[in-house]
Each structure stands twice: as C-alpha cells, then as structure tokens.
Amino acid sequence: MLDYCIRAAGTAHLGEARAVMLDTVYRDFGTGYVPRWHADIVDPESFYVAPPRHTLLVAVDGADGSVAATAALDARGPAHPPNPRWLAERYPSGTTAQLRRVYVRPEHRRRGLARRLVAGLLDFARADGGYRTAYLHAYAHSPGALGLWRTLGEVVCDERDEARGDGSGVVHFEIPLA
C-alpha cells in the first residue's frame, strides 16, 4: 500500500496544489481556466488558507513528497445564478460548508484519497461548529465523481434532469455533518 499524508496545505504546497487543480480543469473538465469559475485555483491562499473557516487539504505522496490530490472547503453557499434560486436559499453562505476542488491526479486514483480528504473536510466543518450542512456540486463527466458522492451523500438536484438545455451535467449533493 502506498503511503500518503493528508494535511492542511501550507505555503510550500500551494504551487503543486494549484497545478493539480489546473490540470483537472483542463484535462477532466475540458474548460481550461475560466476566471469567474476558477479564481480560487490561482489564489488558493486567499480563498482557503487565510480565512479561518476555510481550509485546503492536500494528500502528499510519501514516496516523493509531491501533492497527489486536493480538497477544499469554504463557507460560501452556491450562487444564484448560475444555480437554481431554491438551491442557493437552501444552502446559505455562512452556515453551509461547501466542498470544492476534490481532485486526484490520475496516477493516484482508486487509492481512497478522495474519501480520506473528504473525511478531513467534514471533520474540519464539525470542529468549526458554525456549519449546519455540507454541500457540493459535481459534473457527471468527471471521472469517478458521481460514484463517490453517491456513497457519501444524497442528490438534492440533478440538473441533467432539468429543462436547461445547456448540457451542464451538474449534480448537487448534500452530505450529513452528523
């Protein structure tokens, strides 16, 4: 079994964490960097490291010390638009722990890293004490995403079923904090 250390990202990890995230949006999502969606990726310190109720976790490969995976949490609920209004109202900023950027490099997948990172995020949210629920969205075409999230939470909105016509493939999940 390969050895990974799950830890809060420090300054030394930010460059590699950024690379994991950027590689994912280019390779797996096919969108590339879109400033209005990915500002947190280019400045993870301001979004996840500096704010006290936010965190960025990394999985560090014990063999070479590289960052193999990322996972972030912040107190921003889903925005309307682009999300449905009722969803933004159900998951308000401040009391919603939004899980973001749970990305694993392809050569490190299928080793339980995403699950371990999510467990760390949920522990962080519980310890904070101010979060009522955990929320996230995933894209249906993201490798392994829907399978993982279905084992951890409940689908609250599947936009593939909505009459949007934009082919977004976004699926929204709630994960219990209890």
Steps between C-alpha positions, in 0.01 A plus 500: 500500500629841408542753777333842488482770762178703513572847635397863487680667211785724598674760289739236368208297357310777322683486167454126464140517623430768238654273235276206602192723476594662169590165345156373602302787346695466176516119476184371671259792453628627168420860597849621571544793735189722515562798733141533627494131596862435596635809679549284810731269307752772414482650851430212740664682790244785497206265453590201718811550713458850646128501595454328837185305403646372172759233431698338223615145559758317296602137470879489495660194340732341755729369227600833349328776700288617208137611530283219364157643581314804632176578681368835621220630717358848532197673652355621169173341399410442136435823311185585309545525206631266362343262753124481560375762747348239732840329527676824601229561760527146639879529539572855619851639535631494855325184615577281198834322473553477126742230391706601201797392290503133602742398229736203477776467241417206267802293604387519865132415450326193643702516823240659728655846495181691416310321776775573754516865395123538527508344848757762596282781362196373689703477823611860443138612447381320815781649708409849376157466659333761278411285203153342479558291189752406234425560134680443172440477130662260258504454127366176360796467262762533775674161540371317808327804649136393503582155633693646792248768587205260487668285768557804723190711454162551342417653163289813558490625142599328179517768232532232236130447565417870486377668182806724473613391159861598565633149561660608828486158662520656848384284789460659845554301822448543871723311741391464862727652761359291788 
